[in-house]
Amino acid sequence: DSLAAPAQSPAAGVNVVDNLPHFKPGRALNVILMDALNTSRVNQMSMRQAMIKFLETLPANEPIAVYLLGDKIRLLQDFTTDPAVLKDVVRSFKGKNSPLLAVSADGSPIAPILPGVAQSLPPQMAGQIRAFQDQMTADVTDQRVQVTLGALNSLSRTLSGYPGRKNLIWISETFPFDVMLTSATAR
């Protein structure tokens, strides 16, 4: 029977870890990815509140895991069907500054050269400052794309060990892939 109950751990107990599947095969597994790399700290708080509301609407007995994307991907909660555990994990997330959001999520510099300051500088110097900021913005965005793609690849490798379908719910302020597609076509 393909829907038989999963294997039971022979040594189930506190501080005991096994790699046996704990959910019936063929059942969709849900993964929530909270993206702190591509989301400003202010919007991370909104993300947390929206996540708590979202978790209240999910049907019972749905296996859900929660991951956090920051400078690398981290498992916050392995698959569980207990909504209280999931809410506690999300509530405990206080947000963190992204190491690669020196630019706003839309790609514009956070501290652009002020128009009044730009007018007081020689035109060549103001142009050089703008060119430097544009290059810095492009470099940081490229880094965000690389870290994000690496994390998604790592997550897919991790989840490939679980049989059946997986649903990824990725919560982010921005998805930096349009820049990547533009860069790839320009080469």
N, C-alpha and C positions, 0 to 999 in steps of 0.2 A: 504494500500500500504506500503510494508516494506521499500521502499526507499523514503518515504515522508520526507519532510524537517524537520530538527530538531526543537524542541520547541524554541520559542523565549522568552527571558527573559522579564518578565513583567516590570522590573525596570532597563532596560539597561541604563547605564550611567557611568560616571567616578567614580571610587572607589566603584562600586557595584559589588559584587561577587555572583554568583549563582552556583548551581550544576546541571543545566540542560545540556544535551548533546548539543554540538554545531556543530556536524557533522552528516551526514546521517548514520544511522545504516548499518552495512554490509560493510562499507568502512574500509580498512586497515589503522591503525594509526601507524605512524613511531615514534620511540623513539631513540634519539641519546644519548648515555651515554659516556661522556668524562671522562676517568679514570685517575685522578691525583694521586690516591693512589698507583697504580702499574706502574706508568710512571714517569721517572725522569724529573726534571724541564726542562732540555735541550730538551728532546723529546716532552714535552708538547707544546713547541713553534712550532715544526714541526707538531704536531697534530692539532694545531689551524690553521696553514696555509692550511693543507690538508682538514680540515673541511670546510673552506671558499670555496675552489675549488670544493669540493663535493657538497655543497649547490647550487652552480651555475649550476650543471648538473641535478638537480632534476626537475621532471615535475611540472608544475604549479598546484596549488590547492591540493597539498598533505599535509595533516595535520601532522605537526612535532612538537615534544616537545624535549627540551634539558635538560638533567640532568648532574650533576657533581658529581663524586665519589671522595671524599677526606677522611677525618676522619669519615664522614657520607655522605649519599646521599642527594643532594640538587636539587630542581627544579630551573633551570635557566630561562626557558621559557616554559610556558604551550603551549598546542597545538595551532598552528597558521599555516596559509597557506601563510603568508607574508614572502618571502625570505629576504627582507631587515631587518625585525625584527630579524630573525634568524642569519643573518650575523653580525648584531650589537652585539647580545648576544655573539657570538663566538669571535668577535674582542675584546670585553671588557674583555675576560678571559686572564689574564696576566700570568697565571701559578702560581704554589705554590709548595713548597717543601713538599714531602710526609712525613707524620709523621712516616711511617713505612718502609721507604726505607733506612735503615741504612746498607742495603746490596744492591748490584746491582740487577737489575731486574732478572738476571740469577741465583741469589742465592749465588754468591760468595761475600766474605766480601769486602767492599769498601776500607778498609785500612788493607790489609793483612800484616802479619808480613814479613818484608823485608828479602830476603835471606841473605844479609850481616849481618843484625842484628841477624837473627836466628842462623847463624854460630858462632857468638860471645857469645851467651848465652849457658848455660849448656843445654844439650839435653833434660833433664827432664823438665826444665823451658820452653823451646821452644815448647815442646809437650803440656804442660799445656796451654800455650797461644793459640796454634792452636785449642785445644779441646774447650777452652772457646769461641773462635770465631765461631767455628762450631755450638756450642750450641746456641749462640746468633743468628746466622743466621737462624737456625731452628725455634727458638722461634718467631723471627720477621716475618718469612715467615708464620708460623701458624697464627699469628695475622692478617696478610694481608688476608689470606684465610678466616678467620672468619668474618672480616669486609666486605670483598667482598661478601661472601655468604649472610650475613645479609642484605646488601644493595640490592642485587638482589631479595631476598625474599620480602623486603619492596616495591620495585618497582613493583613486580608482584602483590602484594596485592593492591597497588594503581591502577594499570592498570586493575585489574579484574572488577572494576566498570564500565569500558567502554565496551559496547558490540562490538563483532566482533573481527577480527584478529588484532594482533599487531606485528610489526616488530621491533626488538631491534638491533640497530647498535652500537656495543660496541667498542670503540676505546681505545686501551691500548697497552703499550709496552710489557706487559707480562700478561699471564693468569695463576695465581698461583695454578691451580687445579691439575696439575700433582703431586705436592707434597702431596696434600690432598689424592689423590687416592693411592699413595704409602704408606702413613701413615695408611690409613684405612685398607689396605690389610695386613699390618704388625701386626695388633692387634689381 
